[in-house]
Amino acid sequence: MYHCRLTWLLATLVGIIFSITTVVRAAETEETQPLDTIVVDTLRPLFEAVSANPWIQSFLVLLITITCASLFTWMIFKIILAITTRTNFIFDDQVAVLLRPPIYYTLVVIGLTAGIELMPLAVWKEYLIRIIHTIGILIWVMFSVRFASLLLKRVAGLSDKFTFIQHRTVTLFDNLAKIAIFGAGVYAFFLVWNIDMTAWLASAGIAGIAIGFAAKDSLSNLFSGVFIIADAPYKVGDYIELDKGGRGKLVNIGLRSTRILTRDDIEVTIPNSIIGNSTIINQSGGPHEKLRVRLKIGVAYGSDVDKVKKILVDAAQADSLVCSSPEPRIRFREFGPSSLDFELLFWVDNPELKGLVLDTMNTAVYKRLREEQIEIPYAKQDLYIKGLPGTLSWSNDDSQEPVPGDQGKQPTG
């Protein structure tokens, strides 16, 4: 861009120097003529050539317009950048950088339109102008999309002033802004090409009804995704548990589906319409990300209850993965069928550590109870036989073994 500007400036300077040299030479040879007559006589062939040739007129308009657009854009944004660099905000600098290309190309489009109007192109003139205007629309659409994304990120950073737009809802509003911008761009495109939108809108209405019936599941997922992003019951990185027992780390929340990475490193994709109507347990939610883990243990009847409590609490405090605040606590829950049932409650910093901590705690508790000779009972049953059936008593005396077919007969004397 700067090379083009330098070329235009050099060409302009060469033309000025050539004109001044011609005028000076004519003045030296024709000292008797006035200076204004010499200038007019020298430039008359140029004026006549320009006024008689529309192609030269159009190219001069293009050259002048592009040169002026380059100089104007350079001067204006030089001043703007000098002002914005003195502020403590980065947002105004970013906006100035984004705004420079569309301003420059808009001025160039104006010059191109004026130059093409002077060209003797007949039918092609109108199509060239429409193509140039379409390119201008695309440039402004690209600028609007980038500016909307930049503005939403800036507003999301001011969460203390704008509570509605936050980091978790930036994706939703960014998609809505893109839809609105592209819709406005399509409308401007139709206006440039003189396309009647009435038939298009009628066709779009009929097609919308048909698509609505055919893609009701997809639309249900779409609206559920919008509600999930807006309501934000969970965020990316949270550990959630589904009502069907699935548990994993949330890796992505899309407009159609939500993806969960399980502990087996398997990614599960759930449609938003299903997850939106399910009971979700967010293990990372609440005032902090800590998770309380419950360790159930049963000891034999006759064990020292106070000693068991101390052993369990000491095992939890000795584990480096168990949080010291809140402190571990022990609860004597109930008298079980064959054991005294206790429950050890402790916290971990992250739900992801639940499986690892349960492994280390189970190992430590089992070893400590064995060292202290505290029995961990297992379920067992004693079977008492009160008596045998009468048919089995014949087996004790072979002589009295009944003969098949003689059962129920009385002996004769």
C-alpha positions in Angstrom: 0.0 0.0 0.0 2.8 2.4 0.9 4.7 1.6 -2.3 1.5 2.5 -4.3 1.2 5.8 -2.5 4.9 6.6 -3.2 4.5 5.7 -6.9 1.4 8.0 -7.2 3.2 10.9 -5.5 6.3 10.5 -7.7 4.1 10.4 -10.8 2.3 13.6 -9.7 5.6 15.4 -8.9 7.1 14.3 -12.3 4.0 15.7 -14.1 4.2 19.0 -12.2 8.0 19.3 -12.9 7.4 18.6 -16.6 4.7 21.2 -16.8 6.8 23.8 -15.1 9.8 23.0 -17.3 7.7 23.4 -20.4 6.2 26.7 -19.3 9.7 28.0 -18.4 11.1 27.0 -21.8 8.2 28.6 -23.6 8.7 31.8 -21.6 12.3 31.9 -22.6 11.7 31.5 -26.3 8.7 33.8 -26.5 9.5 36.6 -24.2 7.1 39.0 -25.8 3.9 36.9 -24.9 2.3 37.2 -21.5 2.8 34.3 -19.0 -0.8 33.3 -18.7 -1.0 33.0 -22.5 2.0 30.8 -22.5 0.5 28.5 -19.8 -2.9 28.2 -21.6 -1.2 27.5 -25.0 1.0 24.9 -23.4 -1.8 23.0 -21.5 -4.4 23.4 -24.2 -3.5 20.1 -26.0 -3.7 18.3 -22.7 -7.2 19.8 -21.9 -8.4 19.0 -25.3 -7.2 15.4 -25.1 -8.8 14.9 -21.7 -12.1 16.5 -22.7 -12.3 14.5 -25.9 -11.3 11.0 -24.5 -13.6 9.6 -21.7 -11.1 6.8 -21.0 -8.5 9.3 -20.1 -11.0 11.2 -17.9 -12.0 8.0 -16.1 -8.4 7.0 -15.4 -7.6 10.5 -14.2 -10.5 10.3 -11.8 -9.4 6.9 -10.6 -5.8 8.1 -10.1 -6.9 11.3 -8.3 -9.4 9.4 -6.1 -7.0 6.7 -5.0 -4.3 9.3 -4.3 -6.6 11.4 -2.3 -8.0 8.4 -0.4 -4.5 7.2 0.4 -3.4 10.7 1.7 -6.7 11.3 3.6 -6.6 7.8 5.3 -2.9 8.2 6.1 -3.4 11.7 7.6 -6.6 10.9 9.6 -5.4 7.7 11.1 -2.0 9.1 11.9 -3.8 11.6 14.0 -6.2 9.0 15.5 -3.4 6.7 16.4 -1.4 9.5 18.0 -4.4 10.2 20.2 -5.3 6.6 21.1 -1.7 5.7 22.0 -1.8 8.2 24.8 -4.7 6.5 26.5 -4.4 3.6 28.9 -7.0 1.5 27.0 -6.1 -1.0 24.3 -9.6 -1.2 23.0 -9.5 2.1 21.1 -6.2 1.2 19.5 -7.7 -2.1 18.3 -10.8 -0.3 16.9 -8.6 2.2 15.0 -6.7 -0.6 13.4 -9.9 -2.5 12.4 -11.5 0.7 11.1 -8.7 1.8 8.7 -9.2 -0.8 5.9 -13.0 -0.3 5.4 -12.6 3.5 5.5 -9.9 3.4 2.8 -11.7 0.9 0.6 -15.0 2.9 0.9 -13.2 6.0 -0.5 -11.6 3.9 -3.2 -15.1 2.4 -4.1 -16.4 6.0 -4.5 -13.6 6.8 -6.9 -14.0 3.6 -8.8 -17.7 4.2 -9.2 -17.1 7.7 -10.4 -14.4 6.5 -12.9 -16.5 3.7 -14.3 -19.4 6.2 -14.8 -17.2 8.1 -17.2 -16.2 4.9 -19.2 -18.1 4.1 -22.4 -19.0 0.6 -21.4 -22.7 0.6 -22.1 -24.3 -2.4 -20.4 -21.2 -3.6 -18.5 -21.0 -0.3 -16.7 -23.9 -1.2 -14.3 -22.6 -4.7 -13.6 -19.1 -3.4 -12.8 -20.5 -0.9 -10.3 -22.6 -3.5 -8.6 -19.6 -5.9 -8.3 -17.6 -3.1 -6.7 -20.4 -2.3 -4.3 -20.7 -6.0 -3.4 -17.0 -6.1 -2.6 -17.5 -3.0 -0.4 -20.4 -4.8 1.4 -18.2 -7.8 2.1 -15.5 -5.6 3.5 -17.9 -3.9 5.9 -19.4 -7.3 6.9 -16.0 -8.6 7.8 -15.3 -5.4 9.8 -18.6 -5.7 11.7 -18.0 -9.3 12.6 -14.5 -8.6 14.0 -15.8 -5.4 15.8 -18.7 -7.3 17.4 -16.4 -10.0 18.7 -13.9 -7.4 20.0 -16.7 -5.4 21.7 -18.3 -8.4 23.3 -15.0 -9.5 24.8 -14.4 -6.0 26.1 -17.9 -5.8 27.6 -17.5 -9.3 29.2 -14.4 -8.0 30.9 -16.5 -5.3 32.6 -18.6 -7.9 34.5 -19.0 -5.5 37.4 -20.9 -3.1 35.1 -22.6 -5.4 32.6 -23.8 -8.5 34.4 -25.9 -9.8 31.5 -22.9 -10.3 29.1 -20.2 -12.4 30.8 -17.4 -14.7 29.6 -19.7 -17.7 29.5 -22.3 -16.0 27.4 -19.9 -14.4 24.9 -20.2 -17.3 22.5 -24.0 -17.0 22.5 -24.0 -13.3 21.8 -21.2 -13.6 19.3 -23.3 -16.1 17.3 -26.4 -13.9 17.5 -24.3 -10.9 16.3 -22.9 -12.8 13.4 -26.4 -13.9 12.3 -27.7 -10.3 12.4 -24.6 -9.0 10.5 -24.8 -11.6 7.8 -28.5 -11.0 7.5 -28.0 -7.3 7.0 -25.2 -8.1 4.5 -27.6 -10.3 2.5 -30.3 -7.6 2.6 -27.8 -5.0 1.3 -26.6 -7.4 -1.4 -30.3 -7.8 -2.6 -30.6 -4.0 -2.7 -27.5 -3.6 -4.8 -28.5 -6.1 -7.4 -32.2 -4.9 -7.4 -33.6 -8.3 -6.3 -37.2 -8.4 -5.2 -37.2 -9.9 -1.7 -41.0 -10.5 -1.5 -40.8 -13.8 -3.3 -37.7 -14.8 -1.4 -39.4 -14.0 2.0 -42.5 -16.0 1.0 -40.4 -18.9 -0.1 -38.4 -18.7 3.1 -41.5 -18.8 5.2 -42.8 -22.0 3.5 -39.3 -23.5 3.6 -39.0 -22.6 7.3 -42.2 -24.4 8.1 -41.0 -27.5 6.3 -37.6 -27.4 7.8 -39.1 -26.9 11.2 -41.1 -30.1 11.0 -38.2 -32.0 9.4 -35.5 -30.8 11.8 -37.5 -30.5 15.1 -34.9 -32.5 17.0 -32.1 -30.3 15.7 -34.0 -27.2 16.6 -34.7 -28.6 20.0 -31.0 -29.2 20.5 -30.3 -25.7 19.3 -32.7 -24.0 21.7 -31.6 -26.2 24.6 -28.0 -25.2 23.8 -29.0 -21.5 23.9 -30.7 -21.9 27.2 -27.8 -23.9 28.7 -25.3 -21.2 27.6 -27.5 -18.4 28.9 -28.4 -20.1 32.2 -24.9 -21.5 32.7 -25.7 -24.3 35.2 -22.1 -25.5 34.6 -19.1 -24.4 32.6 -16.3 -26.0 30.7 -13.9 -27.8 33.1 -16.6 -28.8 35.6 -17.1 -32.3 36.8 -20.7 -33.3 36.3 -22.7 -36.4 37.1 -25.7 -37.4 35.0 -28.8 -38.9 36.4 -28.0 -42.2 34.8 -24.7 -42.5 36.6 -22.3 -41.1 34.0 -19.5 -38.9 35.4 -16.9 -36.9 33.6 -15.2 -33.6 32.9 -17.1 -31.1 30.7 -14.9 -30.3 27.7 -17.3 -28.4 25.3 -20.7 -26.8 25.3 -22.0 -26.3 21.8 -25.3 -25.2 20.3 -26.2 -28.7 19.4 -24.5 -31.0 21.9 -22.4 -31.2 25.0 -19.3 -33.3 25.2 -18.0 -35.0 28.4 -14.6 -36.7 28.9 -15.0 -39.7 31.2 -12.4 -41.0 33.6 -11.6 -43.7 31.0 -10.6 -40.9 28.6 -13.6 -41.6 26.4 -15.5 -38.6 25.0 -19.3 -38.9 25.3 -21.5 -36.6 23.2 -24.9 -35.8 24.6 -27.6 -33.9 22.7 -28.5 -30.7 24.4 -32.2 -31.6 24.4 -31.4 -34.6 26.5 -29.0 -33.0 28.9 -31.3 -30.0 29.2 -34.1 -32.2 30.5 -31.9 -34.3 32.9 -30.9 -33.9 36.5 -27.3 -32.8 36.5 -25.1 -32.9 39.5 -22.3 -30.4 39.2 -19.6 -31.6 41.5 -17.5 -28.5 40.8 -20.3 -26.1 41.6 -21.0 -24.2 44.8 -18.8 -21.6 46.5 -15.7 -23.6 45.8 -14.5 -26.5 43.7 -13.8 -28.8 46.7 -15.7 -32.1 46.9 -16.6 -34.0 50.0 -15.9 -37.7 49.9 -17.6 -40.3 52.0 -15.7 -43.4 53.2 -17.9 -46.1 54.8 -16.3 -48.6 57.1 -17.7 -51.3 59.5 -16.0 -52.8 62.5 -16.9 -55.8 64.7 -19.1 -55.4 67.7 -17.1 -55.0 70.9 -14.5 -52.7 69.2 -13.5 -49.5 71.0 -15.6 -46.8 69.3 -13.3 -43.9 70.4 -10.2 -45.7 69.2 -11.8 -46.4 65.8 -12.8 -42.8 65.4 -9.2 -41.6 66.2 -7.7 -44.1 63.8 -9.9 -43.0 60.9 -9.4 -39.3 61.5 -5.6 -39.7 61.9 -5.5 -41.6 58.6 -7.3 -38.8 56.8 -5.1 -36.1 58.3 -2.0 -38.0 57.2 -3.0 -38.0 53.6 -1.5 -35.1 51.6 -4.4 -35.1 49.1 -7.0 -34.6 51.9 -7.9 -30.9 52.6 -7.0 -29.6 56.0 -9.9 -27.1 55.8 -12.6 -28.2 56.3 -11.2 -30.7 58.7 -12.0 -34.5 58.3 -14.8 -35.7 60.5 -16.1 -39.1 61.6 -19.8 -40.1 62.1 -21.1 -43.3 63.8 -24.0 -44.0 61.6 -25.8 -47.1 62.8 -25.7 -50.5 64.4 -25.5 -52.8 61.4 -26.5 -56.5 61.2 -23.0 -57.6 61.8 -20.9 -54.5 62.3 -20.7 -51.0 63.8 -21.0 -48.7 60.8 -18.9 -45.6 60.6 -18.6 -42.9 57.9 -15.5 -40.8 57.4 -16.1 -37.4 55.7 -13.2 -35.5 54.2 -12.7 -33.0 51.3 -10.5 -33.0 48.2 -9.5 -29.9 46.2 -10.8 -31.2 42.9 -13.5 -33.8 42.0 -10.9 -35.4 39.7 -9.0 -36.6 42.8 -11.9 -38.6 44.2 -10.9 -42.0 42.9 -7.2 -41.6 43.8 -7.9 -40.4 47.3 -10.4 -43.2 48.0 -7.7 -45.7 47.0 -5.1 -44.3 49.3 -7.5 -43.9 52.2 -8.9 -47.4 51.9 -5.3 -48.7 51.9 -4.3 -46.6 54.9 -7.4 -47.4 57.0 -7.2 -51.2 56.3 -3.5 -51.2 57.4 -4.2 -49.2 60.6 -7.1 -51.4 61.6 -5.0 -54.5 61.2 -2.2 -53.0 63.2 -4.6 -52.2 66.0 -6.2 -55.7 65.7 -9.6 -54.3 65.1 -11.7 -56.8 63.1 -13.5 -55.8 60.0 -16.4 -58.3 59.9 -18.0 -59.7 56.9 -21.5 -60.9 56.4 -22.1 -64.5 57.6 -25.1 -66.7 58.6 -25.4 -69.7 60.9 -27.8 -72.5 59.9 -29.5 -74.5 62.6 -31.3 -77.8 61.7 -34.2 -78.5 64.1 -35.2 -81.9 62.6 -35.1 -84.0 59.6 -38.1 -84.9 57.4 -39.8 -88.3 58.0 -38.8 -89.7 54.7 -35.1 -89.3 55.5 -35.4 -91.3 58.8 -35.7 -94.6 56.8 -32.1 -94.3 55.7 -30.9 -95.2 59.2 -32.3 -98.7 59.0 -31.8 -100.7 55.8 -34.3 -103.4 56.9 -37.0 -100.8 57.3 -36.3 -99.3 53.8 -39.7 -98.9 52.2 -40.5 -100.7 49.0 -41.9 -98.6 46.2 -45.6 -99.1 46.0 -45.9 -100.4 49.6 -46.0 -96.9 51.3 -49.1 -96.3 53.3 -49.9 -100.1 53.9 -50.4 -101.4 57.5 -48.3 -104.5 58.5 -50.3 -107.8 59.2 -49.8 -110.2 62.1 
